Amino acid sequence: MRISLSRLPPLNALRAFVVAAKHMSFSRAAGELHVTPAAISQQIKQLEDQLGCELFRRSNRNLVLTDEGQACLPGLAEAFERIVHALEQIDAAGQAGPITVSVAPSFAAKWLVPRLDNFRTVHPEIDVRISASMHLVDFDVEDVDCAIRYGAGDYGDLFAERILEETVFPVCSPALAQNGGALKKPRDLAQLTLLHDDSPDQDPSCPDWRMWLKAAGVTDVEAARGLRFNQSSLVLEAAVAGQGVALAKGTLAAEDLRTGRLIRPFNVTQTLDFAYYLVCPRRKTSLAKVVAFLRWLRAQTGNDATLVDASLTSSSL
């Protein structure tokens, strides 16, 4: 009988034969494979019919391998062992190696990278590869373990955990604020350059200067004037350099505020609807390196591990 790859017998039937031959018992094989003895008997009967020969002799409730059964058993048993080993290698490959994190450039530069030394101290066994891009990750085709994204939390059938909320408020350099006492109240912005964040966040809850000035009751400041940047990190760097006043996201400005490179001239804060989420395929949540990275993020942010199960079906973010 000629067997080709396209006409192999069902793998379940071949597995049933190998396990039954190991135990010389349909009942014990059924127990190992979590099926009924009748299912094992039926699978082996179908296999024998397809092969055109008997693999077992049944007598007095005992099983004996036929010559044909003895001839094919070693090769089939080895083949299943190789399949198991190959699948173990897939799991080992996922567990080992660096963790690859996709993240927006500004969040990487202003929040994540300054903290990576701490992650390396806590987890010296895990290397980190940062892929800084606004590109939306397709986990089905790209070698990325997880992503940190700014959004509303609607990430389809992916695992998504909210790690940081976001706020917005004006910031500037200390020197600019102290320049002749020029910046004490929002209307003083009329004398200074406004720095605009035109990054493609698509966050409807994030105010621009026009919205912020209106909420502050300021009507005599031209909101559209000033310098514009397509990355939040560039807006902050311009503010640090004393080029004007930025309407900054609090998470991204935190390190510059902590070191005194920036200050908040007004005590006005607005919390945004969008937040930062750790997102990954659910199959990745069992990887030790992903679990370690998520736990580290929780420790860094004091997050209470709110899980978001979104209802869409996309596998990208």
Secondary structure, DSSP 4 states (H G I P E B T S, - for coil): ----GGGPPPHHHHHHHHHHHHHT-HHHHHHHHTS-HHHHHHHHHHHHHHHTS-SEEEETTEEEE-HHHHHHHHHHHHHHHHHHHHHHHHHHHHHSSPEEEEE-HHHIIIIIGGGHHHHHHH-TT--EEEEE-SSPPBTTTS--SEEEEEESS--TTSEEEEEEEEEEEEEB-HHHHTGGG--SSGGGGGGS-EEEE--S---TTS--HHHHHHHTT--SS-TT-SEEESSHHHHHHHHHTTS-EEEEEHHHHHHHHHTTS-B-SS---EEEEEEEEEEE-GGGGG-HHHHHHHHHHHHHHT----EE------SB-
